[in-house]
Amino acid sequence: MSLAEVIYAHSLRLPEPVAREALAYIEGLEDRYGVALPAVADPQDTDRFLAAVFGGLSDDFPDDIADDDLGLDAPRQALDECRTCST
């Protein structure tokens, strides 16, 4: 278990006000030591993820799914009418 995971496990047992105090302390340490905030997600992350798991599906998973294979959605009007029905 990494140190961050140990800290996290301990933080779960703290009452909310004390957890906020611990967070403020950690943020103070980040400021003191110049630790940068996590970078904004890269738009290419999805492409990298898909490339990493490509081929991870079983051989019998269909690779030719078309719109005809999908079920029909209920018309929006029918859903709206259902909300106004008396029960």
Buried (B, 14 or more C-beta within 10 A) or exposed (E): EEEEEEEEEEEEEEEEEEBEEBEEEEEEEEEEEEEEEEEEEEEEEEEEEEEEEEEEEEEEEEEEEEEEEEEEEEEEEEEEEEEEEEE
